[in-house]
């Protein structure tokens, strides 16, 4: 371990040549990108040496430490724990030691159903939950339920059933049960050979990755018929024996204090996520999921903005640079940051998250990037007016607005959106998302097009607003 760290330190020194990177206050007017810096960050973060920067692993900490060293070099003040750049959060992993069960309180004896026989798991945020059964027909008007109920969703339209199930789960149901088709039911035993995996969560969270409960079970067609005949209010309990392990995830956070005493309290947050999938199932002999596009490219963009802003005259607004851990296992780093921010959330005027900028999206013009939730606020159109090669998300069916770190902050009111150029390429979450597939010409142009608009944003008195109905 010590040997590997020493080798990493030598590599950091080699790729951070101070003779090529201007120091704080030396950047000339009309700053341009540093192509060598962009490539150097990518080559280190996406190298095999970091083993895919697995969420909540020592490799993620190495990436966070690298980012911290760059922020210091660029003149960005620390904003993490203990006057440093690193912010550490405890995460909890739960693992079933045997198949969970459903117990239905019937008379004279309760029924006990087994995972892989009568039911499977769609989504799970808890290892134990229970409540009285309530029956909802998805074909009828949107129903209301009592919080804590176990909701059986029935109907004829499968799409409506799925939509209603998720709606009920989000509305406070303890659990939701949906019926499988006869054909799906025939595959329960095979699918049940692998035990369900409860999501990793922060230590102080009672629910899932967003702090809420989301428990959705699929019951066999025969089991659904039994449930449909139960009296309303019959108690159903889900549970199983499980172990708990604790570990850590890490954010790297810096801040550039604003010069304007008023606008310093309307900060801009520039963010990306440090982690990727780490070591996984081999594909064509490669088991390292390097994550060059996802999201070493976003981290690289934020570091480039830090370099330029740190070398320029102090901006009027405060600027926070946050590189989050454990995005891939439930946006845990950004949730922890949200609960422990360096400035109160009401003093953060905007958050731009950067995700997957390393390859061009053929759905938009060359060297153009897109913003998730474009129609939700006036942030994207305003940046475009000031020169950003930025358009609306061309893939609205993918729901990218809710699938990145920005969403954790947006749910608390911060105008938070993600900039990307992900074109749904086939290397997503594969070992082939490596440095060989990065289009540096595109990345340099895309990041370069955002420099002046971001410099304008951090020096303007423009305060982004959600449009009516846009805030999640």
Protein Blocks (a to p, Z undefined) as FASTA:
>chain_A
ZZmmmmmmmmmmmmmcfklmccehiacghiacdfklmmmmmmmmmpmklnopaghiaklm
mmmmmmmmmmmmnopacfbehhiabdcddddddddfbdcdddddddfbdcdddehilpcc
fbdcbfbdcdddddddfkbccddddehiacddedjblklmmmmmmmmmmnopabdcdddd
fklmmmmmmmmmpccddddddfklcblmnopacddddddfklmmmmmmpcghiacddddd
dddddddddddddddddfblklmmmccdddddfbdnkjaddeehiabdfklmlmmkmmmm
mmmmmmmmmmmccdfbdcdddddehklnookmmmmmmmmcfbdfklcfbdcddehjlbcc
fkbcehiacdehklmpmklmmmmmnopacdddfblmnommmmcfklmmmmnopacddddf
behiakgopaklcfklpcfklmmmmmmmmmmmmmmmmmccbdcdddehkaZZ
